[in-house]
Amino acid sequence: MNKKFKKIVLRTASLVSAFAIMGASFMLAPDETQLRSYAAADSKVQKLEDDIKALEKTQKELLSKISASKNEASQVSQTKKYLDSLIYTLETKISTSNELMKELNLKIDEANADIKVREEEIKKTNEKFIARLRMAHEDGSASYIEMLLEAESISDFLSRMERVNAMLEYDKTLKENYQAEKETLEKEKDNLTLSVQLQQETLQKLEQDKKDAEKQSSQAASYYNKLQSDTAAYQAQYNKAKAEEDKLDAELTKYLKSIQEQNSSQVTATGEYMWPLPVGKGVITCTYGGKDPGGRPHYALDVAIPYGTPIYASNDGTVLTASWHSSYGYYIVIDHGNGMSTLYAHCSSLAVTAGTQVKKGATIGGVGSTGYSTGNHLHFEVRKGGVRVNPLNYVKKGV
Ligand SMILES: [Zn+2]
């Protein structure tokens, strides 16, 4: 599972070896110098472990900062994308609005020209009317007065009168039509002018929106850059802490190995290792070299099997530890001698205590889901010189 555990195992190994020797003291009589050397070793180990733990804490904090910073950056990047597409849309709208304004202004120009034409016509019609009333027009047509004065009889006069009236009516209608057309055109022009005003307001608003969006987008861009450089800085700090931890880790492993070599277990297993669960039950859910549910490399065998199923000692040995660990939950480590040990994690119960000598096949605990676990299963490790090796190279698969 995690390598933190390696330290615990090795450390326990050294201490239990010490206890084993202390226990054996009933027969061998303990040497006080030896006990003092165990205490000194323990304090050195404790110091290294505390330093490693502090570095691990720092790394964890940095990882969460990195992840928060990356999340934030991804959100900011989304926001920026949205703002940029908004800017694009606004630009399109602004250009459409400008086109529309151009068209409206052209129409106003046309309306103005038409109005001028109508005004000319009205003026001309009026002049013609007045001229007709007075005298012969310059185009040669007779004036109304002349037409009436040239009447030869009453009936001729009346008939001329009728014609004059009709002509006057025609001029009047003509003038009125021009006038009506002019008024319509003026109304249209007013509407067009109003439209231009509205369009100008819209355009102003669009320009303002665009400016705001551009400002926000550039703020998002600089915030994004800051987050990126924060992430890089955290990553550098993390790498540093990791390197320091690796160094201390190597130092501790080396030190513990030397202690373990000095205090080898009382029991040395000679037989083959056995499947640590009832044969034919359970399912292998993760093998050595796979990934655990958290995506971390897995150097053990996971067997999902019902709660309370007995866990068997895989070989003869001495229980190094049977206690609690934040990741492993209730777990047991058995030292089989010759640098070999096995580990059983996530137990629901422990049937042995540190120092117990066990025979292969003895029930040492029950399956559970304690510690970092997502369901009832046995997490089984085999270690050679403290290094986790593939359990299936030692035990015959029992499911
Ligand atoms: Zn596991």
Residues whose N, C-alpha, C, O or C-beta is under 5 A from the ligand:
A	BS01	ZN	A300 D302 H379
